[in-house]
Amino acid sequence: MQEYINIRPEQNEFEAFTENLGERENIFWLKKDTIKPAIFIRPLRVEDSGHRILHCRSYKILPYDYLVPGERIAVFRDPNGLQPVCHVWVLQRYWEPAQSSDWPIKTHIDPDNCILLHSNMEMTEEEYRYLCMGIIPEDMDFRTATYVENDILYFIRSWSSHCMFEGHIYRAATGQYRFSKVMGFKYEKPNLTSSIQHFNGYVKNQIDYARRIMEYKPPLY
């Protein structure tokens, strides 16, 4: 999943953002305090409908409570900066599904030389939607990248970019989503990571991960 943020700079501080919209070097850092990490964003486009709103891409999936709509936050040009460029109001956070171009596969699964697995897992419409959001690793500590394309779920090992699993998805007559087949990467030596237990665990973790982020509701004070 890719995270995007809509912000509104304070009056007379808009111009700092609008130079080189979308360019890689045009990045800013949002920082709440000295304890929580700074998050960098890149302004992509402007919406001018009476209120000039900036649509930005975040390059880290933020903690659930990091940015709350209606919150005012400082913006810096440097993650360790002490003097903010300006302050902005957070309007909205939203997400878009990961795509194959976000984490390209270097080594695909050979359908003629793979491990065929069977999964009894069923997903609701909501769970399927969360699964389709995918995961794009923020760093190599996040070991798995995932995305769904043409109703095929891909699990990719982040540091080697080889595909560990392909899960072919279909919608049953009951309305539930199931896997018609699961192909696991065939290693030279037997490998426990190519088990259906691992595949089902990855699917569940992906669904739970997206649900936690997208359903977060800030506490009422």
C-alpha positions in Angstrom: 0.0 0.0 0.0 1.1 3.5 -0.8 0.2 6.3 1.6 -0.8 9.8 0.6 -1.5 12.9 2.7 -3.5 16.0 1.9 -2.3 19.0 3.7 -3.0 22.8 3.7 -0.1 25.1 4.4 -0.7 28.1 6.6 -1.4 31.4 4.9 1.5 33.0 3.1 3.6 29.8 3.4 2.3 28.0 0.3 5.0 28.9 -2.2 7.7 26.9 -0.5 6.0 23.7 -1.7 5.0 24.6 -5.2 8.4 24.7 -6.8 9.2 21.6 -8.8 6.0 19.7 -7.9 6.5 16.0 -8.1 10.3 16.2 -8.5 12.4 13.7 -6.5 14.5 16.5 -4.9 11.4 18.4 -3.8 10.9 16.7 -0.4 10.0 17.9 3.0 10.0 16.4 6.4 7.1 16.3 8.9 8.2 16.3 12.5 6.0 16.3 15.6 8.6 16.3 18.3 12.2 15.2 19.1 11.1 11.7 20.0 8.9 10.6 17.1 10.7 10.1 13.8 10.5 12.6 11.0 8.6 11.5 7.9 9.4 12.7 4.5 6.8 13.6 1.9 6.9 14.8 -1.7 4.2 17.3 -3.0 2.6 15.9 -6.1 -0.1 18.3 -7.1 -2.2 21.2 -6.0 -6.0 21.4 -5.7 -7.2 25.0 -5.8 -10.9 25.1 -4.9 -10.9 28.1 -2.7 -8.5 26.4 -0.3 -5.1 25.5 -1.8 -4.6 21.9 -0.8 -1.4 19.9 -1.5 -1.6 16.2 -2.3 1.6 14.6 -1.1 3.1 11.1 -1.1 4.5 9.8 2.2 7.5 7.5 1.9 6.8 5.6 5.1 3.5 4.0 6.3 3.0 6.2 9.3 2.1 4.9 12.8 -1.7 4.8 13.2 -1.8 7.8 15.5 1.1 9.8 13.9 -1.1 12.1 11.9 -4.6 13.0 12.8 -6.9 15.0 10.5 -7.2 18.5 11.9 -3.7 18.4 13.4 -1.2 21.2 12.9 2.4 19.9 12.3 5.8 21.5 11.6 7.5 21.0 8.2 11.3 21.0 7.7 13.7 20.8 4.8 16.0 18.5 6.8 15.0 15.7 9.1 17.3 17.1 11.8 16.3 20.7 11.2 15.5 23.0 14.1 13.8 25.8 12.2 10.6 24.8 10.4 9.9 26.0 6.8 6.3 26.4 7.8 3.4 24.6 9.5 0.6 22.7 7.8 -2.8 21.4 8.7 -3.4 17.7 8.1 -6.6 17.2 6.1 -6.7 13.6 5.1 -4.7 10.4 4.9 -5.5 7.8 2.2 -4.0 4.7 0.6 -3.7 3.2 -2.8 -2.8 -0.4 -3.6 0.7 -1.5 -4.3 1.6 -2.3 -7.9 4.1 -4.6 -9.5 6.3 -1.6 -10.5 6.7 -0.7 -6.8 8.8 -3.8 -6.1 9.6 -5.7 -9.3 10.2 -9.4 -9.2 13.7 -10.5 -10.3 13.1 -14.3 -10.0 9.7 -15.6 -10.9 8.2 -18.9 -9.9 8.5 -21.5 -12.7 5.1 -23.2 -13.0 6.8 -26.4 -14.3 9.2 -26.5 -11.4 7.4 -25.3 -8.2 5.7 -26.6 -5.1 1.9 -26.8 -5.5 0.0 -26.1 -2.3 -3.6 -26.1 -1.4 -5.1 -23.4 0.8 -8.5 -23.7 2.5 -8.5 -20.1 3.4 -11.6 -18.0 2.7 -11.8 -14.2 2.7 -14.7 -11.8 2.9 -15.1 -8.9 0.5 -13.6 -6.6 3.1 -10.6 -9.0 3.8 -10.0 -9.3 0.0 -9.9 -5.5 -0.3 -7.3 -5.3 2.5 -5.2 -8.0 0.9 -5.2 -6.1 -2.4 -3.6 -3.1 -0.7 -0.3 -5.0 -0.6 2.9 -4.1 1.3 5.8 -2.1 -0.1 8.8 -2.5 2.3 10.1 0.7 3.9 13.5 -0.9 4.4 15.0 -4.4 4.3 13.9 -5.1 7.9 10.4 -5.4 6.4 11.1 -8.7 4.8 8.2 -9.2 2.4 6.7 -7.2 -0.4 3.2 -8.1 -1.6 0.8 -7.0 -4.3 -2.2 -8.4 -6.2 -2.4 -8.2 -10.0 -4.9 -9.8 -12.3 -6.2 -11.8 -9.3 -2.8 -13.3 -8.5 -1.3 -12.5 -5.1 2.5 -12.3 -5.1 4.7 -12.6 -2.1 8.3 -11.3 -2.7 11.3 -11.6 -0.5 12.4 -8.0 -0.1 16.2 -8.3 -0.2 16.5 -10.7 -3.1 13.3 -9.8 -5.0 12.5 -13.4 -5.7 8.9 -14.5 -5.6 8.1 -16.9 -2.8 4.5 -17.5 -3.5 1.8 -17.0 -6.1 -1.8 -17.4 -5.0 -4.4 -17.5 -7.7 -7.7 -15.9 -6.4 -11.3 -16.4 -7.4 -14.6 -15.5 -6.1 -16.8 -18.4 -5.1 -20.6 -18.6 -5.6 -20.9 -17.9 -1.9 -19.3 -14.5 -2.3 -16.2 -15.5 -0.4 -12.8 -15.3 -2.0 -10.6 -18.4 -2.2 -7.3 -19.6 -3.7 -7.7 -21.9 -6.7 -4.0 -22.8 -6.4 -0.9 -21.7 -4.6 2.5 -22.1 -6.1 5.6 -22.0 -3.9 9.2 -21.3 -4.9 11.1 -24.6 -5.2 14.4 -24.3 -3.4 17.4 -26.5 -4.1 17.2 -27.8 -0.5 13.9 -28.5 1.3 12.7 -25.2 2.8 10.0 -24.9 5.4 9.1 -21.4 4.2 7.5 -23.0 1.2 4.7 -24.5 3.3 1.0 -23.7 3.2 1.2 -22.6 6.9 3.7 -19.9 5.9 1.5 -18.8 3.0 -1.7 -18.6 5.1 0.3 -16.8 7.8 1.5 -14.2 5.3 -2.1 -13.7 4.0 -3.5 -13.2 7.5 -0.7 -10.8 8.5 -1.2 -8.7 5.3 -4.9 -8.4 6.0 -4.4 -7.5 9.6 -1.7 -5.0 8.7 -3.9 -3.1 6.3 -6.9 -3.2 8.6 -5.0 -1.7 11.6 -3.8 1.2 9.5 -7.0 1.9 7.5 -9.4 1.5 10.3 -7.5 3.4 13.0 -9.7 5.9 14.8 -7.9 8.6 16.8 -8.9 8.7 20.5 -11.4 11.3 21.7 -10.0 13.7 24.3 
